[in-house]
Amino acid sequence: MASVNSPPNLSLAADLRYIVVEGPIGVGKTSLARRLAESFESDLVLENAEENPFLERFYRNRRHSALPTQLFFLFQRARQIEAIRQTDLFSPVRVADFMLDKDRLFAELNLDANELNLYEQVYQSLEIDPPTPDLVIYLQAPPSVLRRRVVSRGIPYEQQLDEDYLERLGNAYAKFFYEFEAAPLLIVNAAHIDPVHREADYQELLRAICRIKHGRHFFNPAIETFA
């Protein structure tokens, strides 16, 4: 067995051409996607939430601003997916911090029945055909951890998020990935590890990623909780 300090053999992951990191806000998906893109020397595709002009209003009043926020994200992600499809998906490797399926998850969580019906009509009219990832990495953590991390990164409008919403969001993600079978899946307990700032954590996770070829896997290392 390789030691914690031995580097992973990235050649074992030669079939991983399109990797997606997903999970609720505050769980660290964008930071991990950046590190993976560096390790694999790959293109990085980010959802760029800060470009959404409705997002700050959504955090202040989720009910009032949910629909325009969601439609902006839908159009933005559709453009990004189309850009991926129009290039050669087999070269280079790509790492993304979102998958299109997540868009509907948020729509179902935040829109009322009439808004969701309108959203579905718009979604169907776009005829989006997203590529299937070679691996999806789903990061999960309890609401208290997500809330602490959201607070610590200090983005003012995100401070409106409460644990109740984060719990409902986490449950929606858990349900989605419980039923997910479209691609190989690695479920990571991100509550007690920090693969962005702790090199040992990252290398251990990277070795797990390189070993995956198919199926559903869990990454839950027995290490101490850190603040």
Secondary structure, DSSP 8 states (H G I E B T S, - for coil): ---TTS---GGGGTT--EEEEE-STTS-HHHHHHHHHHHTT-EEE---GGG-TTHHHHHH-HHHHHHHHHHHHHHHHHHHHHHHHTS-TTSS-EEES--THHHHHHHHHH--HHHHHHHHHHHHHHT------SEEEEEE--HHHHHHHHHHHT-GGGGG--HHHHHHHHHHHHHHHHS--SS-EEEEE-SS--TTT-HHHHHHHHHHHHH--SSEEEE--------
